[in-house]
């Protein structure tokens, strides 16, 4: 594999839910976590051995203001 200069993870997005069922809410939050966090971690871990020194990575994520915080 060609050496990598920098890793940029720009993950984002949420699944909208209009339910009060805790099982469904937990499943949606887990899906959001996998989409926004786990994928960035896995990509970084996979590319880390190929990253040139100094090793640099940038992680950013989107926040969805439409999801209630209650």
C-alpha positions as CSV (number, residue, x, y, z in Angstrom):
1,X,0.0,0.0,0.0
2,X,1.1,3.6,-0.7
3,X,2.1,5.6,2.4
4,X,-0.6,7.8,3.8
5,X,0.1,11.4,4.7
6,X,-3.0,12.2,6.8
7,X,-6.3,10.5,7.7
8,X,-9.5,12.7,7.6
9,X,-12.6,11.1,9.1
10,X,-15.7,13.2,8.4
11,X,-18.4,10.9,9.6
12,X,-21.9,12.2,10.3
13,X,-25.5,11.6,10.4
14,X,-28.2,10.3,12.6
15,X,-31.3,8.2,12.2
16,X,-34.4,10.2,13.1
17,X,-36.8,8.5,15.5
18,X,-40.2,9.5,16.7
19,X,-40.7,6.7,19.1
20,X,-40.7,6.5,22.9
21,X,-39.9,2.8,22.9
22,X,-36.6,2.4,24.7
23,X,-35.5,-0.6,22.8
24,X,-36.0,1.2,19.5
25,X,-34.2,4.3,20.8
26,X,-31.3,2.2,22.0
27,X,-31.0,0.5,18.7
28,X,-31.0,3.8,16.8
29,X,-28.3,5.3,19.1
30,X,-26.2,2.1,18.6
31,X,-26.6,2.5,14.9
32,X,-25.6,6.2,15.1
33,X,-22.5,5.2,17.2
34,X,-21.5,2.6,14.6
35,X,-21.9,5.1,11.8
36,X,-20.2,8.0,13.4
37,X,-17.6,6.6,15.8
38,X,-16.8,2.9,15.1
39,X,-16.2,3.4,11.4
40,X,-13.7,6.2,12.1
41,X,-11.9,4.1,14.6
42,X,-11.7,1.1,12.3
43,X,-10.5,3.2,9.3
44,X,-7.8,4.8,11.5
45,X,-6.6,1.5,12.9
46,X,-6.5,0.0,9.4
47,X,-4.4,2.9,8.0
48,X,-2.2,3.5,11.1
49,X,0.6,1.2,9.9
50,X,0.8,3.0,6.6
51,X,0.7,6.6,8.1
52,X,3.9,8.6,7.6
53,X,5.5,10.4,10.5
54,X,4.4,12.6,12.0
55,X,1.2,10.6,12.3
56,X,-1.8,12.9,11.8
57,X,-5.5,12.3,11.8
58,X,-8.5,14.6,11.9
59,X,-11.9,13.4,13.2
60,X,-15.0,15.5,12.8
61,X,-18.7,14.6,13.0
62,X,-22.0,16.2,12.3
63,X,-24.6,17.0,15.0
64,X,-28.3,16.9,14.1
65,X,-30.2,19.6,15.9
66,X,-33.5,18.0,15.2
67,X,-33.0,15.2,17.6
68,X,-34.4,16.0,21.1
69,X,-32.1,15.8,24.0
70,X,-34.7,14.6,26.5
